Amino acid sequence: MEDNYTEAEFKTIASKEISVAYLSYLECDLIQVQFFDDITIGIPEVKELANATKELTGGIVPVLSLVITGQRNNISTEAFSYNIYTELNITQRTIAEAVVIQNLPTRIIANFYYKVVPRPFPVKVFESREKAIAWLMASKAQEPSS
């Protein structure tokens, strides 16, 4: 399997800018969330993000999720653990989520947090987008329904 993926390899189906991020829904059934710098994410921003995702994907959360953090981002504990899927009637079918964090201390904290507070799907933290996408594609390929 190819280890280097670029955005040019995946056609963008739809995109949208919200107050805290730019979202792209790519043809490989991947939603990419590029957070802006210097933002704080609370429950209102999580709801905005979920609504934008629902709008872009037609109501179904994509199989693959790529989250790219900005510089100096902060997410509240309440927002991180908030279950937006039930509230917005979104079908949760995520196979895997990759989080790109370039700041080493934040990456260490995120890795610890995901071990202590697991998600219902695999989550892995990366320092580069390319490695994150390669892992997501490998995760999708391992799914029985693929």
N, C-alpha and C positions, 0 to 999 in steps of 0.2 A: 504494500500500500504506500502511496506517495505520502511523505512526511511534511512537505511544504505546500501549504494551501494559501492562496491569496484571494482577496475579495473578488478579483476579476474572474476567477474560476466559477463563481456562483452568481447567477443572474438575480438581481434584486426584484422581487415581486411587488413589494410595497414598502414605503418608508414613512416615518412621521417624526416630527420633533415635538417634544413635550417640555415642561418646565425644567426637568432635571436630566434629560437624556435625549439622544437621537436613536430611534429604533429602525432596524432594517429587517424585513422578512425575506430570506433568501430561498431560492428554488430547492435547495437541499433539505428543506423542512427545518430550517434553523432561524431562530430569532436572535438577532444581535442587538444588544443594548449597550450603547456607548455613553456612559455617564459624563456629564460636564465636570469641570474642575470646581472645587470650593462649594460643594453642595451638601445639604443635610437632608436625609431621607427619613420622613416620618410616615405615618399611616396615610395621610392625604396623598403623598407622592407615590406610595405603593398602589393606592387605588387608581391614580392617574396612569401609572405604568401598566397596570393590569387592563384597564379600559382601552388603552392604546394598543396593547398586544391583542386583545379580543377583536378590536376593529381591524387590525392588519391581517389577522389570520382567519377571520370569519367565525370566531368564537371558540376555537380550539387552540390551546397552548401547543406550540410546535414540539416536535419530538426532541429537538436539540436546542439548548439555550446557551448563548455565549454572552457573558457579562464582562464588559471592559470598564474598570473603574477609572475615574479621573484622579487628579491630584487632590489630596486633602478632602476626600469624601468621608461622610459620617452617616451611619444608619442607626436609628434608635433600636433598642432591644425589642420594643413593642412592634415596630415596623418589620423587623426581621422575622419575628415569630407569628405575624398576623396571617391568618388563612383567608386570603382574598378569593380563592377559587370558589368556595361555597357561596360567598356573598354575591359574586358576579355570575354565578351559574356557568362557570368555565369548566370544560372537561379537561382534567389534568392527565396528560399522557406523555409527560416528559420522560425521555430515556436517560438523559444525562445533562448536567450543567457544568460548563467550564467557566471559571472566573479568572480574569487576567488582572493581576495586581503587580505593578512594577516596583513598588516600595517593599523592600525586604521585611522590615518590622511588621507591616500590615499583613503581608503574606503569611508570616509565621502565626500571627494572631488568628487570621482567617482559617488556616489549616487546623489550629487547635479548636476553634469554635465549631467547625463542621464535624470534628470528631466527637465533641461533647453534645452538640445539638444536631443529630443527623437529619438529613432530608429523606423523603420517600423515594429518592432516586440518587444515583451516584453524583457526587460533586467533587471536582478536583480544581485546585488552585494552580495557576501557571504564571510565568513571568513574560511569556510571549503569546501573541495571538495565534501564530502558526502552530505552535505545539498544542495549544488548546483545541484548535480546529482538528488537528490530526487525531487527538484523543477522542473528540466527539464523533468523528467519522468512524473510528475503530469501534466505539461503543454502539453506534447505530448498526454497524455490520454484524455485531455479535448478537443482536436481537433476533429471536426466532421468527418474528413477523416481517423482517427485512427481506 
